[in-house]
Each structure stands twice: as C-alpha cells, then as structure tokens.
C-alpha cells in the first residue's frame, strides 16, 4: 500500500489532471488493447510488417 501511495505522490500532477480534466484516453486505450491482442495471437511468429498489415485489415 505504501508503494502505491508513494507512486501517487510522485505523479500528483498527473493524478490530479486525470481526475479533474474532462478528456479521456479510453478510445486510445481500446485501440492499444486491440493491437496487443492481435500481437498475442501471432505468438511472436512474424515481424512488424505482418502486424501492421493485420492491424490495418482488422479495422
């Protein structure tokens, strides 16, 4: 618990901004989650070119 609180105190400006500002990064986080899922499905068998192609085709 102390480590968590110390982390919050170190990033107090970011925490305050995240709780008070009206902007949300939810959409971006959803895209990142989708890309990570595609990458996990490939099991590291292919490089960036195939990942790039799969991400573009999946959307």
N, CA and C atoms as an extended XYZ file, in Angstrom:
177
Properties=species:S:1:pos:R:3:atomname:S:1:resname:S:1:resid:I:1 pbc="F F F"
N         0.823       -1.191        0.000 N   UNK     1
C         0.000        0.000        0.000 CA  UNK     1
C         0.870        1.259        0.000 C   UNK     1
N         1.976        1.210        0.749 N   UNK     2
C         2.870        2.376        0.809 CA  UNK     2
C         3.485        2.675       -0.552 C   UNK     2
N         3.833        1.628       -1.295 N   UNK     3
C         4.414        1.826       -2.622 CA  UNK     3
C         3.418        2.502       -3.555 C   UNK     3
N         2.167        2.080       -3.474 N   UNK     4
C         1.115        2.675       -4.299 CA  UNK     4
C         0.938        4.156       -3.955 C   UNK     4
N         0.885        4.468       -2.674 N   UNK     5
C         0.704        5.856       -2.239 CA  UNK     5
C         1.903        6.710       -2.641 C   UNK     5
N         3.110        6.163       -2.501 N   UNK     6
C         4.301        6.903       -2.919 CA  UNK     6
C         4.278        7.189       -4.420 C   UNK     6
N         3.807        6.225       -5.210 N   UNK     7
C         3.681        6.436       -6.647 CA  UNK     7
C         2.683        7.528       -6.974 C   UNK     7
N         1.572        7.555       -6.249 N   UNK     8
C         0.582        8.618       -6.457 CA  UNK     8
C         1.165        9.985       -6.108 C   UNK     8
N         1.917       10.038       -5.011 N   UNK     9
C         2.509       11.311       -4.605 CA  UNK     9
C         3.567       11.786       -5.596 C   UNK     9
N         4.324       10.860       -6.171 N   UNK    10
C         5.336       11.244       -7.162 CA  UNK    10
C         4.693       11.813       -8.421 C   UNK    10
N         3.527       11.308       -8.777 N   UNK    11
C         2.831       11.738      -10.000 CA  UNK    11
C         1.572       12.529       -9.671 C   UNK    11
N         1.638       13.338       -8.639 N   UNK    12
C         0.444       14.035       -8.165 CA  UNK    12
C        -0.180       14.925       -9.237 C   UNK    12
N         0.628       15.596      -10.037 N   UNK    13
C         0.045       16.458      -11.079 CA  UNK    13
C        -0.705       15.632      -12.124 C   UNK    13
N        -0.165       14.461      -12.493 N   UNK    14
C        -0.841       13.602      -13.466 CA  UNK    14
C        -2.121       13.024      -12.878 C   UNK    14
N        -2.080       12.635      -11.619 N   UNK    15
C        -3.272       12.077      -10.958 CA  UNK    15
C        -4.357       13.136      -10.872 C   UNK    15
N        -3.976       14.347      -10.469 N   UNK    16
C        -4.953       15.440      -10.367 CA  UNK    16
C        -5.558       15.751      -11.730 C   UNK    16
N        -4.720       15.806      -12.759 N   UNK    17
C        -5.225       16.090      -14.102 CA  UNK    17
C        -6.161       14.982      -14.571 C   UNK    17
N        -5.836       13.746      -14.283 N   UNK    18
C        -6.675       12.628      -14.694 CA  UNK    18
C        -8.032       12.618      -14.020 C   UNK    18
N        -8.089       13.140      -12.817 N   UNK    19
C        -9.357       13.150      -12.085 CA  UNK    19
C       -10.188       14.407      -12.314 C   UNK    19
N        -9.558       15.475      -12.790 N   UNK    20
C       -10.293       16.742      -12.894 CA  UNK    20
C       -10.572       17.192      -14.323 C   UNK    20
N        -9.728       16.810      -15.276 N   UNK    21
C        -9.912       17.284      -16.643 CA  UNK    21
C       -10.967       16.446      -17.377 C   UNK    21
N       -11.687       17.051      -18.328 N   UNK    22
C       -12.772       16.338      -18.999 CA  UNK    22
C       -12.317       15.369      -20.085 C   UNK    22
N       -11.024       15.336      -20.422 N   UNK    23
C       -10.565       14.484      -21.508 CA  UNK    23
C       -10.401       13.053      -21.051 C   UNK    23
N       -10.580       12.130      -21.971 N   UNK    24
C       -10.435       10.715      -21.666 CA  UNK    24
C        -9.593       10.052      -22.746 C   UNK    24
N        -8.783        9.092      -22.338 N   UNK    25
C        -7.977        8.347      -23.307 CA  UNK    25
C        -8.558        6.954      -23.521 C   UNK    25
N        -9.826        6.786      -23.213 N   UNK    26
C       -10.470        5.482      -23.314 CA  UNK    26
C       -10.442        4.892      -24.707 C   UNK    26
N       -10.679        5.707      -25.713 N   UNK    27
C       -10.688        5.223      -27.092 CA  UNK    27
C        -9.297        4.749      -27.496 C   UNK    27
N        -8.293        5.533      -27.150 N   UNK    28
C        -6.908        5.162      -27.481 CA  UNK    28
C        -6.531        3.869      -26.765 C   UNK    28
N        -6.900        3.742      -25.501 N   UNK    29
C        -6.590        2.535      -24.746 CA  UNK    29
C        -7.264        1.318      -25.377 C   UNK    29
N        -8.455        1.494      -25.922 N   UNK    30
C        -9.136        0.402      -26.598 CA  UNK    30
C        -8.383       -0.056      -27.836 C   UNK    30
N        -7.854        0.899      -28.598 N   UNK    31
C        -7.072        0.543      -29.790 CA  UNK    31
C        -5.782       -0.168      -29.412 C   UNK    31
N        -5.120        0.316      -28.358 N   UNK    32
C        -3.879       -0.321      -27.900 CA  UNK    32
C        -4.169       -1.751      -27.449 C   UNK    32
N        -5.265       -1.946      -26.739 N   UNK    33
C        -5.653       -3.279      -26.282 CA  UNK    33
C        -5.908       -4.211      -27.468 C   UNK    33
N        -6.560       -3.689      -28.509 N   UNK    34
C        -6.845       -4.497      -29.700 CA  UNK    34
C        -5.552       -4.898      -30.408 C   UNK    34
N        -4.616       -3.962      -30.527 N   UNK    35
C        -3.341       -4.260      -31.189 CA  UNK    35
C        -2.552       -5.297      -30.390 C   UNK    35
N        -2.553       -5.166      -29.067 N   UNK    36
C        -1.847       -6.145      -28.236 CA  UNK    36
C        -2.469       -7.528      -28.373 C   UNK    36
N        -3.802       -7.599      -28.500 N   UNK    37
C        -4.468       -8.887      -28.672 CA  UNK    37
C        -4.045       -9.532      -29.995 C   UNK    37
N        -3.994       -8.744      -31.064 N   UNK    38
C        -3.570       -9.270      -32.368 CA  UNK    38
C        -2.135       -9.781      -32.273 C   UNK    38
N        -1.274       -9.037      -31.601 N   UNK    39
C         0.123       -9.434      -31.459 CA  UNK    39
C         0.240      -10.735      -30.665 C   UNK    39
N        -0.560      -10.883      -29.603 N   UNK    40
C        -0.537      -12.132      -28.817 CA  UNK    40
C        -1.014      -13.313      -29.658 C   UNK    40
N        -1.987      -13.097      -30.523 N   UNK    41
C        -2.489      -14.174      -31.368 CA  UNK    41
C        -1.424      -14.682      -32.321 C   UNK    41
N        -0.494      -13.814      -32.702 N   UNK    42
C         0.541      -14.209      -33.644 CA  UNK    42
C         1.674      -14.970      -32.954 C   UNK    42
N         1.725      -14.988      -31.626 N   UNK    43
C         2.730      -15.736      -30.853 CA  UNK    43
C         4.154      -15.408      -31.261 C   UNK    43
N         4.433      -14.165      -31.641 N   UNK    44
C         5.786      -13.750      -31.982 CA  UNK    44
C         6.345      -14.384      -33.245 C   UNK    44
N         5.482      -14.942      -34.090 N   UNK    45
C         5.952      -15.641      -35.294 CA  UNK    45
C         6.306      -14.702      -36.425 C   UNK    45
N         5.834      -13.474      -36.360 N   UNK    46
C         6.038      -12.584      -37.504 CA  UNK    46
C         6.576      -11.246      -37.034 C   UNK    46
N         7.069      -10.489      -37.949 N   UNK    47
C         7.642       -9.196      -37.631 CA  UNK    47
C         6.625       -8.076      -37.707 C   UNK    47
N         7.159       -6.873      -37.705 N   UNK    48
C         6.326       -5.679      -37.680 CA  UNK    48
C         5.474       -5.539      -38.936 C   UNK    48
N         5.985       -5.955      -40.084 N   UNK    49
C         5.229       -5.789      -41.341 CA  UNK    49
C         3.904       -6.547      -41.297 C   UNK    49
N         3.938       -7.794      -40.819 N   UNK    50
C         2.704       -8.571      -40.748 CA  UNK    50
C         1.764       -8.005      -39.694 C   UNK    50
N         2.308       -7.588      -38.556 N   UNK    51
C         1.461       -6.972      -37.521 CA  UNK    51
C         0.789       -5.731      -38.068 C   UNK    51
N         1.526       -4.914      -38.784 N   UNK    52
C         0.981       -3.688      -39.381 CA  UNK    52
C        -0.146       -4.020      -40.345 C   UNK    52
N         0.068       -5.027      -41.181 N   UNK    53
C        -0.961       -5.417      -42.148 CA  UNK    53
C        -2.209       -5.946      -41.445 C   UNK    53
N        -2.026       -6.781      -40.408 N   UNK    54
C        -3.173       -7.336      -39.682 CA  UNK    54
C        -3.957       -6.257      -38.955 C   UNK    54
N        -3.249       -5.280      -38.387 N   UNK    55
C        -3.945       -4.197      -37.688 CA  UNK    55
C        -4.778       -3.387      -38.670 C   UNK    55
N        -4.216       -3.106      -39.840 N   UNK    56
C        -4.957       -2.325      -40.828 CA  UNK    56
C        -6.147       -3.104      -41.378 C   UNK    56
N        -5.984       -4.409      -41.588 N   UNK    57
C        -7.085       -5.213      -42.111 CA  UNK    57
C        -8.166       -5.468      -41.084 C   UNK    57
N        -7.809       -5.470      -39.802 N   UNK    58
C        -8.779       -5.751      -38.748 CA  UNK    58
C        -9.711       -4.582      -38.502 C   UNK    58
N        -9.312       -3.366      -38.893 N   UNK    59
C       -10.164       -2.218      -38.599 CA  UNK    59
C       -11.215       -1.961      -39.631 C   UNK    59
